[in-house]
Amino acid sequence: MDLGLDGAVAVVTGASRGIGLAVTRALTDEGAIVTAGARTTESLDGLDSVTAVPVDLAAPDGPRLLVDRALAEHGRLDVLVNNVGAVRVRPDGFLGTSDEEFEWAMRMNFFSALRASRAAIPAMLGHGGGAIVNVASVNAFFQPDAATIDYGAAKAALLNLSTSLAQELGPKGIRVNCVSPGQVATDLWLGDHGVAATIGAATGADAVTVRAQAVAAIATGRFSTAEEVATLVVLLASPRTANVTGSNYVIDGGLVKTM
């Protein structure tokens, strides 16, 4: 299926690994031109139709600098994928999570997307519309976990913002949707300092055991892949889904039990 993205100009945040890297590759496979931002960009070297921009997306001006780079090179912006995010496990729960740690989670998972959207929307309005896809998380609404209380709160804020923007901007041609992954087989969960290893260290279990316990709750019996999440993101960025806005699509292998 042709997704109608050939020649589209896209910005992807947190693009150097995991879901962001998979989204960048999926967009270019569909013919899009991508400005890809991350702290380090070596993994993006050599990718066709990709401009890699080293940038601190948690800094107040980082998202704007990334969007401005895309506009300077291409003169317009059709797609924004707000993927950048991070989680730190809080083994001591709410009372062990400081204001500063909540602020860090909001900065990484909410304000980075808010600021990128604020920078991108005027350009989209000037060219008749566009698509914004925000990568949220099932932690925003499904059995919120004290060990990720700040992360879940930030992702819930992102979902709320996305719905508000969809209502405001829909009449002006800009669609805003979310993708909420469950566990994904990336470094965020499976890396040396990822969720599984951190929980294991806090509970006395090894990372393999922690992963097995997580998998046991998933109907498909496995984590999602970054490429599977990217497929959903790119579909929502496509004009093939031109009347989809204000929606949140869950990809979690059946972790969330719905009717």
C-alpha positions in Angstrom: 0.0 0.0 0.0 1.3 3.5 -0.9 1.0 5.6 2.2 1.2 8.9 0.3 4.3 10.1 2.1 6.7 10.4 -0.8 8.4 13.7 -0.5 6.8 14.6 2.8 9.0 16.5 5.2 9.1 15.0 8.7 10.8 15.7 12.0 11.4 12.9 14.5 12.6 13.4 18.0 14.6 10.9 19.9 15.5 9.4 16.6 18.9 7.7 17.2 17.7 4.4 18.7 14.7 2.2 19.6 11.3 3.4 18.4 12.6 6.7 17.1 15.2 5.0 14.8 12.6 2.6 13.6 10.2 5.4 12.8 12.9 7.3 10.9 13.7 4.3 8.8 10.0 3.5 8.2 9.4 7.1 7.1 12.3 7.1 4.6 11.2 3.7 3.3 7.9 5.5 2.3 9.8 8.3 0.6 9.7 10.9 3.3 12.5 13.3 4.0 13.4 13.3 7.7 15.1 15.7 10.1 16.1 13.5 13.0 17.1 14.8 16.4 18.8 13.2 19.3 21.7 13.8 21.7 24.0 11.6 19.7 23.4 10.8 16.1 26.0 8.3 15.0 23.4 5.6 14.4 21.8 7.8 11.8 24.9 8.2 9.7 24.5 7.0 6.2 20.7 6.9 6.1 19.4 8.2 2.9 17.0 11.2 3.1 17.9 11.8 6.7 19.4 15.0 8.2 20.8 14.1 11.6 20.8 16.9 14.1 22.6 16.6 17.5 20.4 18.4 19.9 19.3 18.3 23.6 15.6 18.0 23.3 15.1 18.4 27.0 16.5 21.9 26.8 13.9 24.7 26.5 15.1 25.7 23.0 16.1 22.2 21.7 12.8 21.2 20.0 12.6 24.6 18.3 16.1 24.4 17.0 15.3 20.9 15.5 12.1 22.2 13.8 13.9 25.3 12.6 16.5 23.1 10.9 13.9 21.2 9.0 12.2 24.5 7.9 15.5 26.1 6.9 16.4 23.1 4.7 13.0 22.2 3.2 10.7 25.2 3.7 7.8 23.3 5.2 6.9 20.6 7.6 4.3 17.9 7.0 4.8 15.4 9.9 6.1 15.7 13.4 6.7 12.6 15.5 7.3 13.4 19.2 9.1 10.2 20.3 11.7 11.4 22.7 11.1 10.2 26.2 12.8 8.5 29.1 11.8 6.6 32.3 13.6 6.0 35.5 12.3 3.3 37.8 11.3 4.7 41.3 11.6 1.7 43.6 10.6 3.8 46.6 7.3 4.8 45.0 5.6 8.2 45.5 7.2 9.2 48.8 10.6 8.4 47.4 10.1 10.5 44.2 11.1 14.1 44.6 9.7 17.2 43.0 12.9 17.3 41.0 12.3 13.8 39.7 8.8 14.6 38.7 10.1 17.7 36.9 12.7 15.6 35.1 10.0 13.2 33.8 7.8 16.1 32.7 10.6 17.8 30.9 11.6 14.6 29.1 8.2 13.2 28.3 5.9 16.2 28.1 7.6 19.5 27.6 9.8 18.2 24.8 6.7 17.3 22.8 4.8 20.5 23.8 7.7 22.6 22.6 8.3 20.7 19.4 4.5 21.0 18.6 4.5 24.8 19.4 7.4 25.2 17.0 5.9 23.0 14.2 2.3 24.1 14.2 2.7 27.6 12.7 4.6 26.1 9.8 1.9 23.4 9.3 -0.8 26.1 9.4 1.0 28.1 6.8 1.0 25.1 4.4 -2.5 23.9 4.9 -2.1 21.3 7.6 0.0 18.4 8.7 0.1 15.4 11.1 1.5 15.1 14.6 2.0 11.7 16.2 2.9 11.6 19.9 4.5 8.4 21.4 2.8 8.0 24.8 2.6 4.8 26.9 0.1 2.5 28.5 1.6 3.7 31.7 -0.6 6.8 31.2 -3.8 4.9 32.0 -3.3 1.2 32.6 -2.7 0.1 36.2 -0.4 3.1 36.9 2.7 1.8 38.7 4.3 3.5 41.7 7.7 2.5 40.2 7.0 4.7 37.2 4.7 7.3 38.8 6.3 10.3 37.4 6.6 8.8 33.9 3.0 7.8 33.9 1.9 11.2 35.0 3.9 12.9 32.2 2.6 10.5 29.5 -1.0 11.1 30.8 -0.4 14.9 30.3 0.8 14.2 26.8 -2.4 12.3 26.0 -4.5 15.1 27.3 -2.5 17.7 25.4 -2.9 15.6 22.2 -6.7 15.4 22.5 -6.9 19.2 23.1 -4.7 20.0 20.1 -6.7 17.6 17.9 -9.9 19.5 18.7 -8.4 22.9 18.3 -6.4 22.2 15.1 -8.7 19.7 13.3 -10.7 22.4 11.5 -7.3 23.9 10.4 -6.1 20.7 8.8 -3.7 19.4 11.5 -4.3 15.9 12.9 -2.9 14.9 16.3 -2.9 11.3 17.4 -1.0 9.2 20.0 0.5 5.7 20.0 0.7 4.0 23.4 3.1 1.1 23.5 3.3 -1.4 26.2 6.7 -3.1 26.7 8.9 -2.8 23.7 12.1 -4.8 23.0 14.4 -1.7 23.2 17.2 -0.6 25.6 14.6 1.3 27.6 13.3 -2.0 28.9 16.1 -4.5 28.1 19.4 -2.4 28.2 22.0 -2.7 30.9 20.4 0.1 32.8 16.8 -0.5 31.6 13.6 -1.2 33.4 14.2 -4.9 33.8 17.7 -4.5 35.2 16.7 -1.7 37.5 13.7 -3.6 38.9 15.8 -6.7 39.3 18.5 -4.8 41.2 15.8 -3.3 43.5 14.0 -6.6 44.2 16.9 -9.1 44.2 15.8 -10.8 40.9 17.7 -10.9 37.7 16.7 -9.1 34.6 15.7 -12.3 32.8 13.2 -13.1 35.6 11.8 -9.6 35.5 11.3 -9.8 31.8 9.6 -13.3 32.1 7.2 -11.9 34.6 6.3 -9.0 32.3 5.8 -11.3 29.3 3.5 -13.5 31.4 0.9 -10.7 31.5 1.0 -10.2 27.7 -1.5 -12.2 25.6 0.9 -12.7 22.7 3.6 -13.8 25.0 6.2 -11.3 23.8 7.2 -7.7 23.8 6.4 -5.5 20.8 9.2 -4.6 18.4 10.2 -1.1 17.6 9.4 -1.8 14.0 5.8 -2.7 14.9 5.4 0.5 16.8 6.9 2.5 13.9 4.5 0.9 11.5 1.6 2.3 13.5 3.2 5.7 13.8 3.8 6.0 10.1 0.3 4.9 9.2 -1.1 7.7 11.5 1.2 10.2 9.8 -0.1 9.2 6.4 -2.9 10.9 4.5 -4.4 7.4 4.2 -5.7 8.1 7.7 -6.7 11.7 6.9 -9.9 11.5 9.1 -8.3 10.1 12.2 -7.5 12.6 14.9 -7.7 12.8 18.6 -7.1 9.0 18.9 -4.8 6.9 21.0 -3.8 3.6 19.5 -2.5 1.0 21.9 0.1 -1.6 20.8 0.9 -3.9 23.8 0.3 -7.5 22.7 -2.9 -7.6 24.7 -1.5 -6.4 28.0 -4.5 -4.1 28.4 -7.7 -6.2 28.4 -10.4 -4.4 26.5 -13.9 -5.4 25.6 
